Amino acid sequence: MRWIGVLIFFLFFFSIAAHAQKGGYTEDSVPTQNGPIDTSGADATISFWELPLWIQIAYISGIILASLGLFKVIPIFLARIKNVLENQNRQVVFKYILNNPGCTIAEISDN
């Protein structure tokens, strides 16, 4: 049901773009510039080490905390997967399905 909304959005979006092209409307998102480009202001390229210290600390501490969080959470997911595969009832149902392909849920619960 969700994909219908996405499809309608894209159809609407592309129909507007096609309609705008028929009228001959053009847009320059970046004005043409005569001469060399000035990159000394807000659009200058700087390295990570040239950023303010508080931004460097926030970035590095975020990476460290995210890594520690992953090391703490990943074993929990692996343990849950391991427990699911060790369940005896699940193994019995799985073997029944392997021996009787095409069986229904009612047949599985009866047998």
Secondary structure, DSSP 8 states (H G I E B T S, - for coil): -HHHHHHHHHHHHHHHHHHHHHTT----SS----S----SSTT----GGGS-HHHHHHHHHHHHHHHHHHHHHHHHHHHHHHHHHH-HHHHHHHHHHHHSTT--HHHHHH-
